[in-house]
Amino acid sequence: MMRNLTIFLTAIFLVYGCDNGASITAKDKTEAAVILERPTDAELQAFKVYHHAVYLVTTAEQAGGTNKLHHST
């Protein structure tokens, strides 16, 4: 009796425990859609401002400080 119960429980765990996550649920699709959303206009503008500020700092460091010219070819 105990052996049959052990075999039965092992079979149940193998069937339900072997899901490797390959199945995609509707919730997973919704979360993926949220991740791939288009950025807002404010986020795009903020990215431009941030990128420009980083560029200014990098260029100033390459020139040797502020108010100095850096000629690159």
Backbone torsions as a table, in degrees:
resi	resn	phi	psi	omega
1	MET	NA	-47.1	-178.9
2	MET	-65.7	-34.5	179.7
3	ARG	-67.5	-40.0	178.6
4	ASN	-64.7	-39.5	178.5
5	LEU	-65.7	-40.6	178.8
6	THR	-63.4	-44.5	179.0
7	ILE	-64.4	-41.8	-179.6
8	PHE	-63.8	-46.5	-179.4
9	LEU	-66.7	-37.6	176.9
10	THR	-62.2	-43.0	179.1
11	ALA	-63.4	-41.8	179.4
12	ILE	-63.3	-45.7	179.8
13	PHE	-64.1	-36.8	178.6
14	LEU	-67.3	-41.2	-178.1
15	VAL	-68.9	-46.6	-176.2
16	TYR	-90.5	-17.4	-177.2
17	GLY	-93.1	-8.2	-176.3
18	CYS	-94.2	12.3	177.4
19	ASP	-71.7	115.3	-176.1
20	ASN	-91.1	12.9	177.8
21	GLY	84.1	13.2	-177.8
22	ALA	-73.2	-25.0	179.9
23	SER	-79.1	135.0	-178.3
24	ILE	-106.3	124.6	179.8
25	THR	-90.6	170.6	178.2
26	ALA	-63.6	-33.9	178.6
27	LYS	-64.4	-41.1	178.5
28	ASP	-62.6	-40.0	179.4
29	LYS	-65.5	-38.3	179.1
30	THR	-66.4	-43.5	179.0
31	GLU	-64.7	-37.2	177.7
32	ALA	-65.7	-37.2	178.7
33	ALA	-67.0	-35.4	178.9
34	VAL	-66.6	-39.5	-179.7
35	ILE	-65.5	-36.1	-175.5
36	LEU	-91.8	14.0	179.4
37	GLU	-64.2	151.5	176.4
38	ARG	-71.2	136.8	177.1
39	PRO	-63.7	153.5	178.1
40	THR	-73.8	166.4	178.0
41	ASP	-62.2	-36.7	178.6
42	ALA	-65.0	-40.1	178.8
43	GLU	-66.5	-38.5	177.8
44	LEU	-65.5	-42.6	178.5
45	GLN	-64.8	-41.2	179.0
46	ALA	-63.9	-37.6	177.8
47	PHE	-63.6	-41.7	179.0
48	LYS	-62.4	-44.0	-179.4
49	VAL	-65.2	-44.9	179.7
50	TYR	-63.0	-44.8	-179.2
51	HIS	-62.4	-40.8	179.6
52	HIS	-64.8	-41.9	180.0
53	ALA	-64.5	-41.7	178.0
54	VAL	-64.3	-40.1	178.8
55	TYR	-62.2	-42.4	179.3
56	LEU	-63.1	-42.7	179.9
57	VAL	-65.2	-44.5	-179.6
58	THR	-63.2	-43.6	179.9
59	THR	-65.3	-40.6	178.4
60	ALA	-63.7	-39.9	178.0
61	GLU	-65.2	-39.5	179.5
62	GLN	-67.6	-32.4	-179.1
63	ALA	-79.6	-13.2	179.6
64	GLY	98.1	17.3	178.6
65	GLY	132.6	178.3	179.7
66	THR	-78.8	159.3	179.5
67	ASN	59.9	31.6	174.4
68	LYS	-126.4	148.3	-178.8
69	LEU	-91.5	143.8	177.3
70	HIS	-126.6	112.3	179.9
71	HIS	-96.4	118.6	177.1
72	SER	-120.9	150.7	-179.3
73	THR	-111.9	NA	NA
